[in-house]
Amino acid sequence: MATNAKARRSFGLFRRKKDGTTVSTTPVEPDPLAGLAGQQLAQQNPIDWIDDEHNEDEQRAIMASLQAALEEQRDASIASLRDKDDHIRRILETVSQLSTQNAQLQETVATASRLEKENTELREHLTEYQLSLARTVETQAQAQNELAALRDSNMNPDHEFGKGRPKEMGDLYRQIEQLKTSLRREESRVQYWKSHATALEEGKEALRTSHQAEIQRLRTNSPWAALTPRQIIVKKILHDEHQRSGANPTKNEKVKRTKFEDLTTDLLDAELSPEQAISYYHEADPSDFFVKTCHMCGLLKLGSCSGGDHPSSGEFAPASGTHEYGSCVLVCRECYLQGIIRQLQEGNWMADLHESSWLRCPAPSCPTPRLNVPSSTEFRDLILALGDEEVGPRMSLFDHIVRLRSSLAELWAYPYSDETTIGVVFSLHESLIKEGLMFSIQDPDVLPSKQLFSDPNDLEMIEVEVDSTLFSIPLFVSLFRKDAAQATQECLYCAEEFPESQSTSWRGWATAYPQFCGEWVWKRSDFPNKLGLACSHEIDFCTGCLDRHIKAKLDDDGKAGCEKIACPGADCRRPLDYEEIRLYAKDETFATYDQYLNLNALSQFPNFRWCLKAGCHNGQLYELQDGTDVPEGGPLIQCGECDFQMCYTHSVPWHKGQNCKQYTSDRMDPNSDLSRAWIDSNTKKCPSCKTSINKGNACFHMTCNCRFEFCWICLADWKLIHPSSGPYNQNAHKEGCYFRTSDVEPTQLAGTTLDAALERRRNRTGT
């Protein structure tokens, strides 16, 4: 106990040396922290940290350490007090500013009260003036009536009023003068009050102007001027020293706070008056809000905290149906709504036609992109939650697209879902709509009244090549415009009129959008405009007339003329190529043309033979025996189409009763009756070289080996019939020639004989 007492004395408030001299008799300044440290030291066992009461060096080191700790705690306390003092000073400055503004507002209120009082006095003066004016008008009217009566009495000498009454007349005149004087005084008084009222009104207007200027000055100079709720909330959120009070206010002390749900996007950016800004600054609680970045527009947006990290209201989009927001990034309402609208306006709705929920979350990289919006009810809830102001038009467009998807799902056998193909479909139709060639598929008010895509013919599969990639996509042909009021273009041959835009607008569209051009573009017009790329004349004949022209040439010239079909344009002799005929001829006409080309190509083979029966256009290849030019079944061949029998070796109908050797012998013997009969019926001498010429199944325009051209029927010179620089000359045929009196040209009939050619023509034309 003695040792402990000595230890406590050695660390008392006074320090002494070993010899008993006093080191310091000045008491240490009381310090709460030092007292606290002393108490802690007193509670410890001195034996644990000091071994010797007289170990002064160790005591001095311990005391220095304690002194440093105390000084460090004192410095920290002083710094904390200084921070609190700065905070209190800023609060006092804010209170001072608010007091100044309050005084200014009170002064403004006093000015307004003074103006109201003056306005009340002015109204009282005006009321008094109106009463005085009414009395004056009444007195003036009475005086005028009396003057009128007096005037009547003076003009009537017989009137009894003026007989013997001079005294009454004098009294009456005096009264009149008095009334006039009173009237003048009253008029002066009225004029005075008028001037006074005008002056008061001018003063009132001046005070009102001054009052408005003062209010405007106060609003402009106020630090609370032109603030919005958004700015106030952000400032309070970002204020480093803002602390929420932990005490629960009593019922009377509670301040009604503005809820974030009441602040729509337009109200967040509404400019507040200084009074409203001050009030909202004290009412808004920043802990109810948060500021985060929208993942689409990259802008900072305000959200409302609702017990979690994701927004339940505010400027961020809410959850939609079963699409949980917790699995998606934050997107503001505006970006989310624009993403939904883009899906309606662009071609994305064509994807996944067999799915009921086709809208996708606009948020980038959303793990569950498909929204649960199968019907208009869910869609209406979605756009209302996003704050859309055009609910009606959006609903109409959504319902229209749902109907289109249902119809397309039934007609489009292989719907594409990849974004590239859908983008090509959408871009193609957008270009047609832009050029005025097609109705918008998304506008239910502009579309024709009939139900779209109710017929398979409403869709036409076309092929377009975009960026070297061939796409097979649907073309909505039922949406093409057919305006009966627009200008028309007449076909020169059939005189039928067609809408002008069907030719001119399509040419302009093909020039503006070459990436979509293909055969389908040229087929949209009623005129074969593609011929204009190779011809130098105007295409003034319709596609129907071109098909009839091609068919007539095939009927008249047959296989021999299928490669010489020329453009029907005036004075145009350019041969039509294979692609042009394939593009504009009808399927039946082109099939005949293609068959003739194939047969002509096959006829170049030595083992090919045509059928020689009149009216049959078949031909076929025959397998030959090895090392011979005789078919495997012998020289007797039979048409695979009509079973007509022919001789392969001589290319004549089968010579019954004779073999090929006997038939050849008879033909080579000029004295043979058969030879002479065959020569007479099948050959004619060339008018130029006199060589016998055998006619085949071609037309009646003949060309000898000597290059002389003539008509097979009358042997007339072909240069006279068809001059190189003139039209067909029918009269150049000789008398008795069939073509001299017929409208048919020699190149329009084909056959071994004229009768066979005419029979063939009748079989084809039905006449």
C-alpha positions in Angstrom: 0.0 0.0 0.0 2.9 2.3 0.7 4.4 1.6 -2.6 1.2 2.4 -4.4 0.8 5.6 -2.5 4.2 6.6 -3.4 3.5 5.8 -7.1 0.3 7.9 -7.0 2.1 10.8 -5.4 4.8 10.7 -8.0 2.2 11.3 -10.7 0.1 13.9 -8.9 -0.5 17.4 -10.0 2.9 18.5 -8.5 6.3 17.2 -9.4 9.3 17.1 -7.0 12.9 16.2 -7.4 14.7 13.5 -5.3 16.1 16.0 -2.9 12.6 17.4 -2.1 13.0 20.6 -4.1 9.8 21.6 -6.0 10.0 21.4 -9.8 6.8 23.2 -10.4 4.2 24.5 -8.0 1.9 25.9 -10.8 -1.2 23.7 -11.1 -1.9 22.3 -14.5 -4.8 23.8 -16.3 -7.8 21.5 -16.0 -8.6 19.6 -19.1 -11.4 17.1 -19.5 -9.3 14.8 -21.6 -6.4 15.0 -19.1 -8.7 14.2 -16.3 -10.0 11.3 -18.2 -6.4 10.1 -18.8 -5.6 10.5 -15.2 -8.6 8.5 -14.1 -7.6 5.7 -16.5 -4.1 5.8 -15.1 -5.4 5.8 -11.5 -7.4 2.7 -12.3 -4.3 0.8 -13.5 -1.9 -0.9 -11.1 1.3 1.2 -10.9 3.3 -1.8 -10.2 2.7 -3.1 -13.7 4.5 -0.2 -15.4 7.0 1.1 -12.8 9.4 -0.8 -10.9 11.2 1.8 -9.0 9.8 5.0 -7.5 13.1 6.6 -8.0 13.5 5.6 -11.7 13.1 9.2 -12.8 14.3 8.6 -16.4 11.6 6.1 -17.0 9.0 8.3 -15.4 10.1 11.2 -17.5 9.7 9.2 -20.7 6.2 8.0 -19.7 5.2 11.5 -18.8 6.4 12.7 -22.2 4.4 10.0 -24.0 1.3 10.9 -22.0 1.8 14.6 -22.6 2.1 14.0 -26.4 -1.1 11.9 -26.4 -2.9 14.6 -24.5 -1.7 17.3 -26.8 -2.7 15.2 -29.9 -6.2 14.7 -28.4 -6.3 18.5 -27.6 -5.4 19.4 -31.1 -8.1 17.0 -32.5 -10.7 18.6 -30.2 -9.6 22.1 -31.2 -9.9 21.1 -34.9 -13.3 19.6 -34.3 -14.5 22.7 -32.5 -13.2 24.9 -35.3 -15.1 22.8 -37.9 -18.2 23.1 -35.8 -17.6 26.9 -35.5 -17.2 27.1 -39.3 -20.4 25.1 -39.8 -22.3 27.4 -37.3 -20.9 30.5 -39.1 -22.2 29.2 -42.4 -25.6 28.5 -40.9 -25.6 32.0 -39.4 -24.8 33.4 -42.8 -27.6 31.5 -44.3 -29.9 32.7 -41.6 -28.8 36.2 -42.2 -29.5 35.9 -45.9 -32.9 34.5 -45.1 -33.5 37.3 -42.7 -32.6 39.9 -45.3 -34.8 38.3 -47.8 -37.6 38.1 -45.2 -37.2 41.8 -44.5 -37.3 42.5 -48.3 -40.4 40.4 -48.6 -42.0 42.2 -45.6 -41.2 45.6 -47.2 -42.8 44.3 -50.4 -45.9 43.2 -48.5 -46.0 46.7 -46.8 -45.8 48.4 -50.1 -48.6 46.2 -51.4 -50.7 47.1 -48.4 -50.1 50.8 -48.9 -51.1 50.5 -52.6 -54.2 48.6 -51.6 -55.1 51.3 -49.1 -54.6 54.1 -51.7 -56.7 52.1 -54.1 -59.5 51.9 -51.6 -59.4 55.7 -51.0 -59.5 56.2 -54.8 -62.5 54.0 -55.1 -64.3 56.1 -52.4 -63.5 59.4 -54.2 -64.7 57.9 -57.4 -68.0 56.9 -55.8 -68.4 60.4 -54.4 -67.6 61.9 -57.8 -70.2 59.7 -59.5 -72.9 60.7 -57.0 -72.1 64.4 -57.5 -72.1 64.0 -61.2 -75.5 62.4 -61.1 -76.9 65.3 -59.0 -75.4 67.8 -61.4 -76.9 66.1 -64.4 -80.3 66.1 -62.7 -80.1 69.8 -61.8 -79.0 70.7 -65.3 -81.9 68.8 -66.8 -84.4 70.6 -64.5 -83.0 74.0 -65.4 -83.2 73.2 -69.1 -86.8 72.2 -68.7 -87.6 75.5 -66.9 -85.8 77.5 -69.7 -87.8 75.7 -72.3 -91.1 76.5 -70.5 -90.0 80.2 -70.2 -89.2 80.3 -73.9 -92.6 79.0 -74.8 -94.3 81.6 -72.6 -92.4 84.5 -74.2 -93.2 83.4 -77.7 -97.0 83.2 -76.9 -98.2 86.7 -76.0 -101.6 85.4 -75.3 -100.4 83.1 -72.7 -101.8 83.9 -69.4 -98.4 83.5 -67.7 -97.1 86.7 -69.1 -100.3 88.8 -68.6 -99.8 91.4 -65.8 -97.2 89.4 -64.0 -93.9 91.3 -64.4 -92.9 90.6 -60.7 -93.3 86.8 -61.2 -91.2 87.1 -64.4 -88.4 88.9 -62.5 -88.4 86.3 -59.8 -88.2 83.6 -62.4 -85.3 85.2 -64.1 -83.4 85.5 -60.9 -84.0 81.8 -60.1 -82.7 81.0 -63.6 -79.5 83.0 -63.0 -79.1 81.3 -59.6 -79.4 77.9 -61.3 -76.9 78.8 -63.9 -74.4 79.9 -61.3 -75.0 76.7 -59.3 -74.5 74.7 -62.5 -71.2 76.4 -63.3 -70.0 75.7 -59.7 -71.0 72.1 -60.0 -69.2 71.8 -63.4 -66.1 73.2 -61.8 -66.4 70.8 -59.0 -66.8 67.9 -61.4 -63.8 69.0 -63.4 -61.8 69.1 -60.2 -62.7 65.6 -59.3 -62.0 64.4 -62.8 -58.5 65.8 -62.6 -58.1 64.4 -59.1 -59.2 60.9 -60.3 -56.8 61.1 -63.2 -53.9 62.0 -61.0 -54.8 59.2 -58.6 -55.0 56.7 -61.4 -51.6 57.8 -62.7 -50.2 57.5 -59.3 -51.7 54.1 -58.9 -50.2 53.0 -62.2 -46.8 54.4 -61.2 -46.9 52.6 -57.9 -47.9 49.4 -59.7 -45.0 49.7 -62.1 -42.6 50.4 -59.3 -43.9 47.5 -57.3 -43.5 45.1 -60.3 -40.0 46.4 -60.9 -39.1 45.9 -57.2 -40.5 42.4 -57.2 -38.5 41.6 -60.4 -35.3 43.1 -58.9 -35.7 41.0 -55.8 -36.4 37.9 -57.8 -33.4 38.5 -60.1 -30.9 39.3 -57.3 -32.1 36.5 -55.0 -29.9 33.4 -54.8 -33.1 31.4 -55.0 -34.2 32.8 -58.4 -34.7 30.5 -61.4 -34.2 27.3 -59.5 -35.9 24.0 -60.4 -36.8 21.1 -58.1 -34.2 19.0 -59.9 -31.5 21.5 -59.1 -32.5 21.8 -55.5 -32.6 18.0 -55.0 -29.2 17.5 -56.7 -27.7 20.2 -54.6 -29.0 18.7 -51.4 -27.8 15.2 -52.4 -24.3 16.5 -53.3 -24.0 18.6 -50.2 -21.1 17.0 -48.2 -22.2 18.3 -44.8 -25.9 17.5 -45.0 -27.0 15.4 -42.1 -30.4 14.1 -41.4 -31.8 14.7 -38.0 -32.0 11.5 -35.9 -34.7 12.8 -33.6 -38.3 11.9 -34.4 -40.3 15.2 -34.5 -43.5 15.4 -32.7 -46.8 15.5 -34.5 -47.0 19.3 -34.4 -43.4 19.7 -35.5 -43.6 17.4 -38.5 -43.2 19.2 -41.9 -45.2 17.8 -44.8 -42.5 16.7 -47.3 -43.0 16.8 -51.1 -43.2 13.2 -52.3 -41.1 12.3 -55.4 -44.1 10.5 -57.0 -45.8 14.0 -57.3 -42.9 15.3 -59.4 -43.4 14.4 -63.0 -40.6 15.0 -65.5 -42.0 18.4 -66.6 -42.4 19.5 -63.0 -38.8 18.6 -62.1 -37.6 21.2 -64.6 -40.2 23.8 -63.9 -38.8 27.1 -62.8 -39.8 28.0 -59.2 -40.2 31.4 -57.7 -37.8 32.3 -54.8 -40.6 31.7 -52.3 -41.4 28.3 -53.8 -37.7 27.4 -54.0 -37.1 28.3 -50.3 -40.1 26.3 -49.3 -39.2 23.3 -51.4 -35.6 23.4 -50.1 -36.8 22.9 -46.6 -39.4 20.3 -47.5 -37.5 18.0 -49.8 -35.5 15.1 -48.2 -32.5 14.1 -50.3 -32.4 10.7 -48.7 -35.5 9.8 -50.7 -33.7 10.3 -54.0 -30.7 9.1 -55.9 -28.8 10.2 -59.0 -27.6 7.6 -61.5 -26.7 7.4 -65.2 -29.1 6.1 -67.8 -27.4 3.3 -69.7 -28.8 4.4 -73.1 -28.5 8.2 -73.2 -25.6 8.5 -70.7 -27.3 11.4 -68.8 -27.7 11.7 -65.1 -31.3 11.0 -64.0 -33.2 11.2 -60.7 -34.7 8.2 -59.1 -36.8 7.5 -56.0 -35.5 5.0 -53.4 -38.0 2.4 -52.3 -36.1 0.0 -50.1 -33.8 -1.2 -52.8 -31.1 -0.3 -55.3 -33.6 0.0 -58.3 -36.1 2.7 -58.9 -39.8 2.3 -58.2 -40.6 5.7 -59.7 -39.0 8.9 -60.9 -37.2 9.3 -64.2 -36.3 5.7 -64.6 -38.6 3.2 -66.3 -40.5 0.9 -64.0 -40.8 -2.9 -64.4 -43.2 -4.2 -67.1 -45.2 -7.4 -66.4 -42.9 -10.3 -65.6 -39.9 -8.4 -66.9 -38.1 -7.9 -63.5 -36.1 -4.8 -63.3 -33.7 -6.4 -60.9 -32.1 -8.3 -63.8 -31.8 -5.3 -66.1 -29.7 -2.1 -66.2 -31.1 1.3 -65.4 -32.8 3.1 -68.4 -34.7 6.4 -68.1 -38.4 6.6 -69.0 -37.7 8.7 -72.1 -35.1 6.3 -73.6 -37.3 3.3 -72.7 -40.3 4.8 -74.4 -38.4 5.8 -77.5 -37.0 2.2 -77.7 -40.6 0.8 -77.6 -41.8 3.4 -80.2 -38.9 2.5 -82.6 -40.0 -1.2 -82.5 -43.4 -0.1 -83.6 -42.2 2.3 -86.3 -39.4 0.1 -87.7 -39.6 -3.4 -89.1 -38.7 -5.2 -85.9 -42.3 -6.3 -85.4 -41.9 -8.7 -88.4 -39.6 -11.0 -86.4 -40.9 -14.1 -84.6 -44.4 -13.9 -86.1 -45.5 -17.0 -84.3 -44.7 -15.5 -80.8 -47.4 -13.6 -78.9 -44.9 -11.4 -77.0 -42.7 -9.8 -79.6 -41.7 -6.5 -77.9 -38.2 -6.5 -76.5 -36.6 -4.6 -73.7 -34.7 -1.5 -75.1 -32.0 -1.8 -72.5 -28.7 -2.9 -73.9 -27.5 -6.4 -73.1 -30.7 -7.2 -71.2 -30.6 -10.9 -70.0 -34.3 -11.3 -70.5 -35.0 -9.1 -73.5 -38.6 -10.3 -74.3 -41.3 -8.2 -72.6 -44.5 -9.9 -71.4 -46.8 -7.7 -73.6 -49.0 -10.0 -75.6 -52.1 -7.8 -75.9 -53.2 -4.2 -75.9 -54.0 -4.2 -72.2 -50.4 -4.9 -71.2 -49.2 -2.5 -73.8 -51.4 0.3 -72.5 -50.2 -0.3 -68.9 -46.6 -0.1 -70.2 -46.8 3.2 -72.0 -48.9 4.7 -69.2 -46.2 3.8 -66.7 -43.6 5.3 -69.1 -45.5 8.6 -69.1 -46.5 8.6 -72.8 -48.9 11.4 -73.7 -50.1 9.9 -77.0 -51.7 6.7 -75.7 -54.6 6.7 -78.2 -52.4 6.7 -81.4 -49.9 4.3 -79.9 -52.7 1.8 -79.0 -54.1 2.1 -82.6 -50.7 1.4 -84.1 -50.1 -1.6 -81.7 -53.5 -3.2 -82.5 -52.9 -2.7 -86.2 -49.5 -4.4 -86.0 -50.9 -7.3 -84.0 -53.4 -7.8 -86.9 -50.7 -7.6 -89.5 -48.5 -10.1 -87.6 -51.4 -12.6 -87.4 -52.1 -12.2 -91.2 -48.4 -12.4 -92.2 -47.9 -15.5 -90.0 -50.5 -17.3 -92.2 -49.2 -16.1 -95.6 -45.4 -15.9 -95.1 -44.5 -19.5 -95.2 -40.9 -19.0 -94.1 -40.8 -15.9 -91.9 -37.3 -14.5 -91.3 -36.2 -13.5 -87.9 -32.7 -12.3 -88.5 -32.3 -8.6 -88.1 -30.4 -8.2 -91.4 -33.2 -9.6 -93.6 -35.9 -7.7 -91.7 -33.8 -4.5 -92.1 -33.7 -5.0 -95.9 -37.5 -5.5 -95.9 -38.1 -2.4 -93.9 -35.6 -0.3 -95.9 -37.2 -1.3 -99.2 -40.7 -0.5 -98.2 -39.6 2.8 -96.6 -38.1 3.9 -99.9 -41.3 3.0 -101.7 -43.3 5.0 -99.2 -41.0 8.0 -99.4 -41.4 8.1 -103.2 -45.2 8.0 -102.9 -45.5 4.6 -104.6 -46.8 2.7 -101.6 -49.0 3.2 -98.5 -47.4 3.0 -95.1 -48.0 -0.4 -93.6 -48.0 1.1 -90.1 -50.6 3.8 -90.7 -54.2 2.4 -90.2 -55.7 5.8 -91.2 -54.1 5.9 -94.6 -54.3 2.2 -95.6 -57.0 1.0 -97.9 -60.3 -0.1 -96.3 -59.9 -3.7 -97.2 -58.3 -6.2 -94.8 -54.6 -6.3 -95.5 -53.0 -9.6 -96.3 -56.2 -11.5 -96.6 -55.1 -13.1 -99.9 -51.9 -14.9 -100.8 -51.6 -12.6 -103.8 -51.1 -9.7 -101.4 -47.6 -10.9 -100.9 -45.0 -11.4 -103.6 -41.6 -13.0 -102.9 -38.9 -11.0 -104.7 -35.1 -11.2 -104.8 -32.9 -8.2 -104.2 -29.2 -8.0 -104.0 -27.8 -5.7 -101.3 -24.0 -5.4 -100.6 -23.4 -8.5 -102.8 -25.8 -10.6 -100.8 -29.0 -12.0 -102.4 -32.1 -11.7 -100.2 -35.5 -13.4 -100.9 -38.0 -11.1 -99.1 -41.7 -10.4 -99.3 -43.1 -7.4 -101.2 -46.5 -6.1 -99.9 -48.0 -5.6 -103.4 -51.4 -4.8 -101.9 -50.1 -1.5 -100.5 -49.1 0.0 -103.9 -51.0 3.2 -104.6 -53.5 3.4 -107.4 -54.6 6.9 -107.7 -57.3 7.3 -110.4 -57.0 11.1 -110.4 -53.4 11.3 -111.5 -52.2 11.9 -115.1 -52.2 8.9 -117.5 -50.0 7.7 -120.3 -51.5 6.1 -123.4 -50.1 3.0 -125.2 -49.5 3.8 -128.8 -50.7 0.4 -130.0 -53.7 -0.5 -127.9 -54.7 3.1 -126.9 -55.2 1.9 -123.3 -54.4 4.6 -120.6 -52.2 3.8 -117.6 -51.3 5.9 -114.6 -48.3 8.0 -115.5 -46.6 7.5 -112.1 -46.5 3.8 -112.9 -43.7 4.5 -115.4 -42.1 7.9 -114.4 -42.1 7.4 -110.7 -40.6 3.9 -110.9 -37.8 5.2 -113.2 -37.0 7.9 -110.6 -37.2 5.3 -107.7 -34.9 2.9 -109.5 -32.4 5.8 -110.0 -32.6 6.9 -106.3 -32.4 3.4 -104.8 -30.2 1.2 -107.2 -29.3 -1.2 -104.3 -32.9 -2.6 -104.4 -33.1 -2.8 -108.2 -33.9 -6.2 -109.8 -36.3 -7.7 -112.3 -39.2 -7.1 -109.9 -38.7 -3.3 -110.3 -39.2 -3.4 -114.1 -42.2 -5.5 -113.7 -44.0 -3.0 -111.5 -44.5 -0.6 -114.5 -47.1 -1.1 -117.2 -44.5 -0.2 -119.8 -41.4 -2.2 -120.6 -39.0 0.6 -119.5 -36.0 -1.6 -119.4 -35.9 -1.7 -123.2 -35.1 2.0 -123.0 -31.7 1.2 -121.7 -30.7 -0.2 -125.1 -33.2 1.6 -127.5 -32.9 5.2 -128.3 -36.6 5.9 -128.7 -39.4 6.4 -126.2 -41.0 3.3 -124.8 -44.6 4.2 -125.9 -46.1 0.7 -125.9 -47.3 -1.3 -122.9 -46.1 -4.6 -121.7 -49.2 -6.4 -122.9 -48.7 -5.2 -126.5 -45.0 -6.3 -126.3 -46.1 -9.8 -125.2 -48.6 -10.0 -128.1 -45.9 -8.8 -130.5 -43.5 -11.6 -129.3 -46.3 -14.2 -129.5 -47.2 -13.2 -133.1 -43.6 -13.4 -134.2 -43.3 -16.9 -132.7 -46.6 -18.0 -134.4 -45.6 -16.5 -137.8 -41.9 -17.3 -138.0 -41.7 -20.3 -135.8 -38.3 -21.7 -134.9 -36.6 -19.9 -137.7 -37.6 -16.4 -136.5 -37.3 -16.9 -132.7 -33.8 -15.3 -132.7 -34.8 -12.4 -134.9 -37.7 -10.9 -132.8 -37.2 -7.1 -132.9 -38.4 -4.3 -130.7 -41.9 -3.2 -131.8 -40.9 0.5 -131.6 -41.4 2.7 -134.6 -38.4 2.3 -137.0 -36.6 0.2 -134.4 -35.0 -3.1 -135.7 -33.0 -3.9 -132.6 -33.3 -7.7 -131.7 -34.7 -8.4 -128.3 -32.3 -10.5 -126.2 -33.2 -13.5 -124.1 -33.4 -11.7 -120.8 -35.7 -9.0 -122.1 -38.1 -11.6 -123.5 -38.0 -13.6 -120.3 -38.7 -10.4 -118.3 -41.7 -9.1 -120.3 -43.3 -12.1 -122.1 -46.0 -14.1 -120.4 -45.1 -17.5 -119.1 -46.8 -19.3 -121.9 -45.2 -17.1 -124.6 -41.8 -17.4 -123.0 -42.1 -21.2 -122.8 -42.7 -21.4 -126.5 -39.8 -19.0 -127.2 -37.5 -21.0 -124.9 -38.6 -24.3 -126.6 -37.8 -22.9 -130.0 -34.4 -21.8 -128.9 -33.6 -25.2 -127.5 -34.8 -26.9 -130.6 -32.7 -24.7 -132.8 -29.7 -25.5 -130.6 -30.5 -29.2 -130.9 -30.9 -29.1 -134.6 -27.2 -28.3 -134.9 -26.5 -31.9 -133.9 -26.3 -34.3 -136.9 -28.5 -36.9 -135.2 -31.4 -34.6 -134.6 -34.5 -34.7 -136.7 -37.7 -32.6 -136.8 -41.1 -34.1 -137.0 -42.4 -33.7 -140.6 -46.0 -33.8 -139.8 -47.9 -30.6 -140.5 -48.7 -28.8 -137.2 -46.2 -30.8 -135.1 -43.3 -28.9 -133.8 -41.5 -31.7 -132.0 -38.0 -32.9 -132.7 -35.6 -35.3 -131.0 -32.2 -36.8 -130.9 -31.6 -40.4 -132.0 -29.0 -42.8 -130.8 -26.9 -44.0 -133.7 -25.4 -47.4 -134.2 -21.7 -47.6 -133.5 -19.6 -46.5 -136.5 -22.7 -45.6 -138.6 -25.1 -42.8 -139.3 -28.1 -45.0 -138.9 -30.3 -45.1 -135.7 -30.1 -48.2 -133.5 -33.6 -49.2 -134.6 -33.0 -48.6 -138.3 -33.8 -45.7 -140.6 -37.5 -45.8 -139.8 -38.0 -43.3 -137.0 -41.2 -42.3 -135.2 -42.0 -38.9 -133.6 -42.3 -39.2 -129.8 -45.0 -36.6 -129.8 -47.5 -37.6 -132.6 -46.1 -41.0 -133.7 -45.6 -39.8 -137.2 -43.2 -42.2 -139.1 -40.3 -40.7 -141.1 -37.1 -41.8 -142.8 -34.0 -40.8 -140.8 -31.7 -41.0 -143.8 -33.7 -38.9 -146.2 -35.7 -36.6 -143.8 -38.9 -37.4 -145.6 -42.1 -39.2 -144.6 -41.5 -42.9 -144.5 -41.3 -44.4 -148.0 -43.6 -47.4 -147.7 -42.7 -50.3 -149.9 -39.2 -49.2 -150.5 -36.1 -49.4 -148.5 -33.6 -46.5 -148.3 -31.5 -47.8 -151.1 -34.4 -48.2 -153.5 -35.7 -44.7 -152.5 -32.3 -43.2 -153.1 -32.0 -44.9 -156.5 -35.4 -43.6 -157.6 -34.4 -40.0 -156.5 -31.1 -40.1 -158.3 -32.7 -41.3 -161.6 -34.0 -38.2 -163.4 -36.2 -40.3 -165.5 -37.8 -41.9 -162.5 -41.4 -40.8 -162.0 -40.9 -40.5 -158.3 -37.8 -38.4 -158.7 -39.5 -36.1 -161.1 -42.6 -35.8 -158.9 -40.5 -35.0 -155.9 -38.4 -32.4 -157.7 -41.5 -30.7 -159.1 -43.2 -30.5 -155.8 -40.3 -29.6 -153.5 -37.8 -27.5 -155.5 -37.7 -24.2 -157.4 -35.0 -22.6 -159.5 -33.2 -19.6 -158.1 -34.1 -16.5 -160.2 -30.4 -15.5 -160.1 -28.3 -18.7 -160.6 -31.0 -21.1 -161.7 -30.0 -23.7 -159.1 -32.8 -25.9 -157.8 -33.6 -25.1 -154.2 -35.5 -27.3 -151.8 -37.7 -25.5 -149.2 -37.8 -26.7 -145.6 -40.1 -25.8 -142.7 -38.9 -22.2 -142.4 -40.6 -19.0 -143.7 -41.2 -18.0 -147.3 -38.2 -15.6 -147.4 -35.6 -17.6 -149.3 -31.8 -17.1 -149.5 -29.9 -19.0 -152.2 -26.3 -20.1 -151.8 -25.5 -17.4 -154.3 -26.8 -14.9 -151.6 -29.8 -13.9 -153.8 -33.0 -13.3 -151.7 -36.5 -13.8 -153.1 -40.1 -14.8 -152.3 -40.6 -18.5 -152.5 -44.1 -18.2 -153.9 -43.6 -15.6 -156.7 -39.8 -15.6 -156.9 -39.8 -11.7 -156.6 -36.6 -9.9 -155.7 -36.6 -9.5 -151.9 -34.8 -6.1 -152.2 -37.9 -4.7 -153.8 -40.2 -6.4 -151.2 -38.2 -5.2 -148.2 -36.0 -2.2 -149.1 -33.2 -1.5 -146.7 -34.4 2.0 -146.1 -38.2 1.7 -146.3 -41.3 -0.2 -145.1 -42.6 -3.5 -146.4 -43.7 -3.2 -150.1 -46.6 -5.5 -150.6 -47.0 -4.6 -154.3 -43.5 -5.8 -155.1 -44.9 -9.4 -155.1 -45.9 -10.7 -158.6 -49.4 -11.1 -159.8 -51.1 -14.2 -158.4 -48.8 -14.3 -155.3 -50.6 -14.9 -152.1 -48.7 -12.3 -150.3 -49.6 -9.6 -152.8 -53.2 -9.6 -151.6 -52.7 -10.7 -148.0 -51.9 -8.7 -144.9 -49.5 -11.5 -143.9 -45.8 -11.1 -144.8 -43.7 -14.0 -146.0 -41.7 -13.9 -142.8 -44.9 -14.5 -140.8 -45.7 -17.9 -142.3 -43.6 -21.1 -142.0 -43.9 -24.5 -143.6 -42.9 -26.7 -146.5 -45.9 -25.5 -148.6 -48.2 -22.5 -148.4 -51.2 -24.8 -147.6 -49.2 -26.4 -144.7 -48.1 -23.0 -143.4 -51.7 -21.6 -143.5 -53.0 -24.7 -141.8 -50.4 -24.4 -139.1 -51.3 -20.7 -138.6 -55.0 -21.6 -138.3 -54.2 -24.3 -135.7 -52.3 -21.8 -133.6 -54.6 -18.8 -133.8 -57.9 -20.7 -133.9 -59.0 -18.8 -137.1 
